[in-house]
């Protein structure tokens, strides 16, 4: 007993810190950033950089004004800016990621108390705000660039820096895979994958229109696998989310809608990197399954029956709002609690 020392808590420490988790997420998003540059050129990294700078600056200024401890060192603002940038089209003017980044950090995160207290994922909410504020800009998608035309092709979208590129960009806009699906559903067209309407290989690699970071399923899966191996995310959320989308795409559309619904749009980006946000998830395993199932069902419902071809952002936001309700009714048992065993009495009333 002479060698037994009593020290102050904590006596059990976590393997990961907030900063290390955020850095792991940044590492996992590197393949998506590389894919963004390859398919959409150097303006994509410019948008991402502005988005990150806006979120970090917004958090720093908020703490200065409120005379609070600086929290930018935990890198959560960097992750928010990175995810927001990857959720934007490559044709947005420079001020769009600035406004979106400041809204995500100041309104959604810092006004609610900072990291861990936000009611919804800041990047998702920032994207939805931008869609509502600049619907035309946020729904203008272009096909990937053609590097065979020369190195200058990588700089073509810098023409969008002030006004979104104007008529020059309007002339090359194209339908996204989800836009094609939406059109097929509206027209009751059979043979969705016939001809060259949708190429599953292009969707898997990223050679399609869409936001900067959502088009390459391969890059996102690499990042998701990394986070799973590092035990940063709960695998149940992305797996149940994607499986639910596949199930209801089969029910509402048919077999040929399953893979396009999984590979198209922001499903993998949302399921792996945003639906898994610690602060906005339920606290129990059953709760997380309900959360992920709800995200999947709402996503497919909006895609198939709503006014937008994409529903991932709205689905995650709605389930973020429902999370406190899930936690209220699905609670983990108290530590040490043992359910009492009922003892049956004999007919004579004896044990």
LUMVONU-87994 format. One record per residue (C-alpha): residue number from 1; x, y, z. Coordinates in Angstrom, 1 decimal, m for minus. Layout:
REM residues N
(NUM; (X; Y; Z));
...
END
This chain:
REM residues 351
(1; (0.0; 0.0; 0.0));
(2; (3.0; 2.3; 0.4));
(3; (3.4; 2.3; m3.3));
(4; (m0.2; 3.1; m4.1));
(5; (m0.6; 6.7; m5.2));
(6; (m3.9; 8.6; m5.6));
(7; (m3.9; 11.4; m8.2));
(8; (m6.5; 13.7; m9.5));
(9; (m8.8; 12.7; m12.3));
(10; (m9.0; 11.9; m15.1));
(11; (m7.8; 8.4; m14.5));
(12; (m8.9; 7.0; m17.8));
(13; (m8.0; 9.0; m20.9));
(14; (m9.3; 8.8; m24.4));
(15; (m7.1; 7.6; m27.3));
(16; (m8.2; 10.5; m29.5));
(17; (m8.4; 14.2; m28.8));
(18; (m10.7; 16.6; m30.6));
(19; (m7.7; 18.0; m32.6));
(20; (m6.5; 14.5; m33.5));
(21; (m10.0; 13.5; m34.7));
(22; (m10.2; 16.6; m36.9));
(23; (m6.8; 16.0; m38.4));
(24; (m7.8; 12.4; m39.2));
(25; (m10.9; 13.7; m41.0));
(26; (m8.7; 16.2; m42.9));
(27; (m6.4; 13.3; m43.9));
(28; (m9.4; 11.2; m45.0));
(29; (m10.6; 14.0; m47.2));
(30; (m7.3; 14.3; m49.1));
(31; (m8.4; 11.8; m51.8));
(32; (m11.6; 13.8; m52.4));
(33; (m9.6; 17.1; m52.7));
(34; (m7.2; 15.5; m55.2));
(35; (m10.1; 14.2; m57.2));
(36; (m11.7; 17.7; m57.1));
(37; (m8.5; 19.2; m58.6));
(38; (m8.2; 16.5; m61.2));
(39; (m11.9; 16.7; m62.4));
(40; (m12.6; 20.4; m61.9));
(41; (m9.2; 22.1; m62.0));
(42; (m7.4; 24.5; m59.7));
(43; (m10.3; 26.8; m59.1));
(44; (m11.8; 24.1; m56.9));
(45; (m8.8; 24.3; m54.4));
(46; (m9.3; 28.0; m54.5));
(47; (m12.9; 27.7; m53.4));
(48; (m11.9; 25.2; m50.6));
(49; (m9.2; 27.5; m49.4));
(50; (m11.5; 30.5; m49.2));
(51; (m14.1; 28.4; m47.4));
(52; (m11.6; 27.2; m44.8));
(53; (m10.2; 30.7; m44.3));
(54; (m13.7; 32.0; m43.7));
(55; (m14.6; 29.5; m41.1));
(56; (m11.3; 29.9; m39.2));
(57; (m11.5; 33.7; m39.4));
(58; (m15.1; 33.7; m38.2));
(59; (m14.4; 31.5; m35.2));
(60; (m11.3; 33.6; m34.3));
(61; (m13.1; 36.9; m34.5));
(62; (m16.1; 35.5; m32.5));
(63; (m13.8; 34.5; m29.7));
(64; (m12.0; 37.9; m29.8));
(65; (m15.2; 39.8; m29.5));
(66; (m16.6; 37.6; m26.8));
(67; (m13.2; 37.6; m25.0));
(68; (m13.2; 33.8; m24.9));
(69; (m10.4; 31.3; m25.2));
(70; (m9.4; 30.7; m28.8));
(71; (m10.7; 27.4; m30.1));
(72; (m9.3; 27.4; m33.7));
(73; (m6.4; 25.2; m32.5));
(74; (m8.8; 22.2; m32.3));
(75; (m9.1; 22.3; m36.1));
(76; (m12.9; 21.8; m36.1));
(77; (m13.3; 25.1; m38.0));
(78; (m10.9; 23.8; m40.7));
(79; (m13.0; 20.6; m41.1));
(80; (m16.2; 22.7; m41.4));
(81; (m14.6; 24.9; m44.1));
(82; (m13.2; 21.9; m45.9));
(83; (m16.6; 20.1; m46.0));
(84; (m18.4; 23.2; m47.0));
(85; (m16.0; 23.8; m49.8));
(86; (m16.4; 20.3; m51.1));
(87; (m20.2; 20.8; m51.1));
(88; (m20.1; 23.7; m53.5));
(89; (m20.2; 23.7; m57.3));
(90; (m16.9; 24.7; m59.0));
(91; (m18.7; 27.6; m60.7));
(92; (m19.6; 29.7; m57.6));
(93; (m18.2; 33.2; m57.2));
(94; (m15.6; 33.8; m54.5));
(95; (m18.1; 35.5; m52.1));
(96; (m20.4; 32.4; m51.9));
(97; (m18.0; 30.3; m49.8));
(98; (m17.2; 33.3; m47.6));
(99; (m20.8; 33.9; m46.8));
(100; (m21.5; 30.2; m46.3));
(101; (m18.4; 29.7; m44.1));
(102; (m19.3; 32.6; m41.8));
(103; (m22.9; 31.5; m41.5));
(104; (m21.9; 27.9; m40.7));
(105; (m19.4; 29.0; m38.0));
(106; (m21.1; 32.0; m36.5));
(107; (m24.8; 31.1; m36.6));
(108; (m24.8; 27.3; m36.5));
(109; (m21.8; 26.6; m34.3));
(110; (m20.5; 29.5; m32.1));
(111; (m23.9; 31.1; m31.2));
(112; (m24.9; 27.7; m29.8));
(113; (m21.9; 27.4; m27.7));
(114; (m19.2; 26.1; m30.0));
(115; (m18.0; 22.6; m30.8));
(116; (m20.1; 19.8; m29.3));
(117; (m23.1; 22.2; m28.7));
(118; (m24.2; 22.9; m32.2));
(119; (m27.7; 21.5; m33.0));
(120; (m26.8; 20.6; m36.6));
(121; (m23.8; 19.9; m38.7));
(122; (m22.5; 23.4; m39.6));
(123; (m21.3; 22.5; m43.1));
(124; (m24.6; 20.9; m44.0));
(125; (m26.6; 23.9; m42.7));
(126; (m24.2; 26.3; m44.5));
(127; (m24.8; 24.6; m47.8));
(128; (m28.6; 24.6; m47.3));
(129; (m28.4; 28.4; m46.5));
(130; (m26.4; 29.0; m49.7));
(131; (m28.9; 26.9; m51.8));
(132; (m31.8; 29.0; m50.5));
(133; (m29.8; 32.3; m50.9));
(134; (m28.3; 31.6; m54.4));
(135; (m30.3; 28.8; m55.9));
(136; (m29.2; 29.5; m59.4));
(137; (m25.5; 29.5; m58.6));
(138; (m25.7; 26.5; m56.3));
(139; (m27.4; 24.3; m58.8));
(140; (m25.2; 25.1; m61.8));
(141; (m23.0; 22.1; m62.5));
(142; (m20.5; 21.6; m65.3));
(143; (m18.8; 18.4; m66.7));
(144; (m15.2; 17.6; m65.7));
(145; (m12.4; 19.4; m67.5));
(146; (m10.5; 17.8; m70.3));
(147; (m6.7; 17.8; m69.5));
(148; (m5.9; 16.6; m73.0));
(149; (m6.6; 20.2; m74.1));
(150; (m3.6; 21.4; m72.2));
(151; (m2.5; 22.5; m68.8));
(152; (m4.4; 25.8; m69.2));
(153; (m7.6; 23.7; m68.9));
(154; (m7.0; 23.5; m65.2));
(155; (m7.5; 27.3; m64.9));
(156; (m10.7; 27.6; m67.0));
(157; (m13.2; 28.0; m64.1));
(158; (m11.3; 31.0; m62.6));
(159; (m13.6; 33.0; m65.0));
(160; (m16.3; 32.3; m62.3));
(161; (m14.5; 34.2; m59.6));
(162; (m16.7; 37.3; m59.8));
(163; (m20.0; 36.4; m61.4));
(164; (m20.1; 32.6; m61.8));
(165; (m18.8; 32.7; m65.4));
(166; (m21.8; 34.2; m67.1));
(167; (m23.0; 33.0; m70.5));
(168; (m19.6; 31.2; m71.1));
(169; (m20.3; 28.8; m68.2));
(170; (m24.0; 28.5; m69.0));
(171; (m23.1; 27.1; m72.4));
(172; (m21.3; 24.1; m70.9));
(173; (m23.5; 23.2; m67.9));
(174; (m24.7; 19.6; m67.9));
(175; (m27.2; 17.5; m66.0));
(176; (m26.0; 15.5; m63.0));
(177; (m26.8; 11.8; m62.7));
(178; (m29.4; 12.7; m60.1));
(179; (m30.9; 15.2; m62.5));
(180; (m31.2; 12.5; m65.1));
(181; (m32.8; 10.2; m62.6));
(182; (m35.3; 12.9; m61.6));
(183; (m36.1; 13.5; m65.3));
(184; (m36.6; 9.8; m65.9));
(185; (m39.0; 9.6; m62.9));
(186; (m41.0; 12.6; m64.0));
(187; (m41.3; 11.2; m67.6));
(188; (m41.8; 7.6; m66.6));
(189; (m38.9; 6.7; m68.8));
(190; (m37.7; 3.1; m68.8));
(191; (m34.2; 1.9; m69.4));
(192; (m32.4; 4.5; m67.2));
(193; (m29.0; 3.0; m67.8));
(194; (m29.5; 2.4; m71.5));
(195; (m27.3; 4.2; m73.9));
(196; (m25.0; 6.8; m72.4));
(197; (m27.4; 8.5; m70.0));
(198; (m25.6; 7.3; m66.9));
(199; (m22.2; 5.6; m66.7));
(200; (m21.7; 3.8; m63.4));
(201; (m18.0; 3.7; m64.0));
(202; (m17.9; 7.5; m64.5));
(203; (m20.0; 7.9; m61.3));
(204; (m17.6; 5.7; m59.4));
(205; (m14.5; 7.5; m60.6));
(206; (m15.9; 11.0; m60.6));
(207; (m16.3; 11.9; m64.3));
(208; (m19.7; 13.5; m63.8));
(209; (m21.2; 16.8; m62.9));
(210; (m21.8; 17.7; m59.3));
(211; (m20.3; 19.6; m56.4));
(212; (m16.5; 19.7; m56.0));
(213; (m16.2; 16.8; m53.6));
(214; (m19.2; 14.6; m54.2));
(215; (m18.6; 13.1; m57.6));
(216; (m15.8; 10.6; m56.9));
(217; (m17.2; 7.6; m55.0));
(218; (m13.8; 6.0; m55.1));
(219; (m12.1; 8.9; m53.3));
(220; (m14.8; 9.1; m50.7));
(221; (m14.8; 5.3; m50.1));
(222; (m11.0; 5.5; m49.6));
(223; (m11.5; 8.2; m47.0));
(224; (m14.3; 6.4; m45.3));
(225; (m12.2; 3.2; m45.1));
(226; (m9.4; 5.2; m43.5));
(227; (m11.7; 6.6; m40.9));
(228; (m13.2; 3.2; m40.2));
(229; (m9.7; 1.6; m39.7));
(230; (m8.7; 4.5; m37.4));
(231; (m12.0; 4.0; m35.5));
(232; (m12.9; 7.7; m35.9));
(233; (m16.5; 7.1; m37.2));
(234; (m19.2; 4.7; m36.2));
(235; (m19.6; 2.3; m39.1));
(236; (m23.3; 1.8; m38.4));
(237; (m24.3; 5.2; m39.6));
(238; (m22.9; 5.2; m43.2));
(239; (m23.7; 1.5; m43.7));
(240; (m27.3; 1.8; m42.5));
(241; (m27.7; 5.1; m44.4));
(242; (m26.5; 3.7; m47.7));
(243; (m28.4; 0.4; m47.2));
(244; (m31.6; 2.3; m46.6));
(245; (m31.2; 4.4; m49.7));
(246; (m30.6; 1.2; m51.7));
(247; (m33.7; m0.4; m50.2));
(248; (m36.1; 2.5; m50.9));
(249; (m34.5; 3.2; m54.3));
(250; (m35.4; m0.4; m55.2));
(251; (m39.0; 0.0; m53.8));
(252; (m39.7; 3.3; m55.4));
(253; (m37.8; 3.0; m58.6));
(254; (m36.5; m0.5; m59.3));
(255; (m33.3; m2.4; m59.5));
(256; (m31.6; m0.1; m62.0));
(257; (m32.0; 2.9; m59.6));
(258; (m30.0; 1.3; m56.8));
(259; (m26.4; 2.0; m57.9));
(260; (m27.1; 5.4; m59.4));
(261; (m28.8; 6.4; m56.2));
(262; (m25.8; 5.3; m54.1));
(263; (m23.0; 6.6; m56.4));
(264; (m24.7; 9.8; m57.5));
(265; (m25.0; 13.1; m55.6));
(266; (m23.7; 13.7; m52.1));
(267; (m24.8; 10.4; m50.5));
(268; (m21.3; 9.1; m49.8));
(269; (m19.9; 12.5; m48.8));
(270; (m22.8; 13.0; m46.4));
(271; (m23.1; 9.5; m45.0));
(272; (m19.4; 9.2; m44.3));
(273; (m18.3; 12.7; m43.3));
(274; (m21.3; 14.6; m42.2));
(275; (m24.0; 12.3; m40.8));
(276; (m21.2; 10.9; m38.5));
(277; (m20.7; 14.2; m36.7));
(278; (m20.4; 13.4; m33.0));
(279; (m22.3; 16.4; m31.7));
(280; (m25.4; 15.8; m33.7));
(281; (m25.8; 12.0; m33.4));
(282; (m27.9; 10.0; m30.9));
(283; (m26.0; 8.5; m27.9));
(284; (m27.1; 4.9; m28.2));
(285; (m26.4; 2.2; m30.8));
(286; (m30.2; 1.8; m31.5));
(287; (m30.5; 5.5; m31.7));
(288; (m27.8; 5.8; m34.3));
(289; (m29.5; 3.1; m36.4));
(290; (m32.8; 5.0; m36.3));
(291; (m31.0; 8.2; m37.1));
(292; (m29.2; 6.6; m40.2));
(293; (m32.4; 4.9; m41.3));
(294; (m34.3; 8.2; m41.1));
(295; (m31.5; 10.0; m43.2));
(296; (m31.8; 7.3; m45.9));
(297; (m35.6; 7.3; m46.0));
(298; (m35.8; 11.2; m46.2));
(299; (m33.0; 11.3; m48.8));
(300; (m34.8; 8.9; m51.2));
(301; (m38.2; 10.5; m50.5));
(302; (m36.9; 14.0; m51.6));
(303; (m35.0; 12.6; m54.6));
(304; (m38.0; 10.6; m55.9));
(305; (m41.0; 12.7; m54.8));
(306; (m39.6; 16.2; m53.9));
(307; (m38.8; 19.3; m55.9));
(308; (m35.1; 18.8; m55.7));
(309; (m33.1; 16.0; m57.3));
(310; (m30.9; 15.8; m54.2));
(311; (m32.0; 15.3; m50.6));
(312; (m28.9; 14.4; m48.5));
(313; (m28.4; 17.8; m46.9));
(314; (m32.0; 18.2; m46.0));
(315; (m32.2; 14.7; m44.7));
(316; (m29.2; 15.0; m42.4));
(317; (m30.4; 18.4; m41.1));
(318; (m33.9; 17.1; m40.3));
(319; (m32.5; 14.1; m38.5));
(320; (m30.1; 16.4; m36.6));
(321; (m33.1; 18.2; m35.3));
(322; (m34.8; 15.0; m34.3));
(323; (m31.7; 13.6; m32.5));
(324; (m32.7; 15.1; m29.1));
(325; (m36.1; 13.4; m29.4));
(326; (m34.4; 10.1; m30.2));
(327; (m32.1; 10.5; m27.1));
(328; (m35.1; 11.3; m25.0));
(329; (m37.0; 8.1; m25.7));
(330; (m34.0; 5.7; m26.3));
(331; (m31.7; 5.9; m23.3));
(332; (m28.9; 3.5; m22.3));
(333; (m29.4; 1.6; m19.1));
(334; (m27.9; 3.1; m16.0));
(335; (m24.5; 1.8; m15.1));
(336; (m24.8; m1.2; m12.8));
(337; (m28.6; m1.5; m13.4));
(338; (m29.9; m5.0; m13.3));
(339; (m33.4; m5.8; m14.4));
(340; (m35.3; m7.3; m11.5));
(341; (m36.3; m10.9; m12.0));
(342; (m40.0; m11.7; m11.3));
(343; (m40.4; m14.7; m9.0));
(344; (m43.5; m16.8; m9.8));
(345; (m45.6; m18.0; m6.8));
(346; (m47.0; m21.4; m6.6));
(347; (m50.7; m22.1; m6.5));
(348; (m50.6; m22.3; m2.7));
(349; (m49.0; m18.9; m2.5));
(350; (m45.6; m20.3; m1.5));
(351; (m42.3; m19.7; m3.3));
END
